[in-house]
Amino acid sequence: MKASTFTLAVVTALASQSLSAAELELKLTNLTQGLHFTPILITAHNSDEHLFEVAMPATTALQTMAEGGNLTPLIAQADAAGSDVVANPAEGLLAPSTSTMTTLMSTDANEYLSIAAMLLPTNDGFVGLDSWKIPTEAGTYSVYLNAYDAGTEANDELVVEGSGAPGTPGIPAAPGGNAGNGGSGLSSSQSNTMVHIHPGNLGDDDLAAGASDLSNTVHRWLNPVAKLTITVK
Amino acid sequence: MLAFNRHLIMIALAGTLAACSDSNDNDESTPLPEPISYTFTVEVSNLTAGQPFSPIAVIAHTEGSLWKIGEPATTALERMAEGGDNSVLLQFGSAIANISSEAPVAPGAQTTLTLTTDSLESLKLSLSTMMVNTNDGFTGLNAMDVSSLAVNETLTHFTLAYDAGTESNSESSGTIPGPADGGEGFNEARDDVNVVAMHPGVVSQHDGLTRSVLNSEHKFDNPLAKVVITRTQ
């Protein structure tokens, strides 16, 4: 069994450069108690492609996803690069502490797995996985995902309807229905304009006033915010 | 992030060892007498600044799990997570052996528990303990497979903070059983989301929750504990 698996791998390597074609079963769990994920994008891609990169500026496509949950530009970018794409497996929001499952067939040189989805309620926070190398050995693997800040919008923590468009300040929605209004605004500028680990929501304990519209006992989190279980067939 | 990756490495290593006939841990050239019992030590270090751990429960079992993200806590788990009482949790349905530390484990302290079973097949270890200066926060390990662990081999895990979801994180006077408050422990009423999730962290009176009895020392971040499991026999 072991020997034949090894031999098969070698033969495949000799036959072509692509070891990576794989059938993946994926389960993504939102581990948080109070955050929703907007529609999720999962891609298998080559080593040159990224949905995001830490310590680099967000692309406009990433910004569009991170500020408003709109996947369209990221999908177009992935399609153009020949990535294998699964978009919106949860068919809408992935609620706190719930899971979604999907399958992904990766092809050719698409040896890397990436994931992105906006976190609500945040200004430009997203859960992400950048270029996880898909194992060639069949088995079940798990990865924990952190919350990132796109670095494109100040974290004012004000819930403003219609603020999901890139460049429009504000959190577009708080799907849990447990945010307030009337905040004065937490932060009006952002000094780190690169993609970075999100500093977290701050919130406050006055939903009708204070600086933030978020609740400090409901909308905070600690990393990791998601668990991805990958079964390589 | 390192801590979370280590979990992955463990999974990867387990696969590697299984396929590796010359591993020191699987040296078949010096057969030992078949042991009639299997002993594990579990060394737990409290990594937090100011969260004593309630007496630590370690349970050996072959199936099931003490909790699942997104599912309601069992009453046994609730009793442990709200009040630090692990007596019912230790009687976990499929437990084949269990042990509890005699006393709480202070921040910065370390304790070692020893557990013996008479079977190795499908053997899993689970661990849980309450962060006692919280409403219903706990940490632990869920069904770690130790069936392929060789004598003197170790598994190291860093644990995450979970929220039982059974008691609102009010941090109010009278609701927290630990020394920060001396308030109520277990209460069968459930006034929170009623599913287990990862813990969002405590806020404290120093970080914007006016009514909180907690202060900055009680804040925590992942990981909560370092756990080293060694098979000694």
Interface residues (C-beta under 8 A of the other chain):
Chain A: K2 T29 L31 T32 Q33 G34 P96 S97 T98 S99 P135 E137 G139 T140 Y141 S142 V143 Y144 N146 L202 G203 D204 D205 N216 T217 V218 H219 R220 W221 L222 N223 P224 V225 K227
Chain B: M1 F4 H7 L8 I11 A12 G15 A19 I69 G70 L160 A161 D163 G165 S168 N169 S170 E171 V193 V195 V196 A197 M198 H199 P200 G201 V203 D207 G208 L209 T210 R211 D221 N222
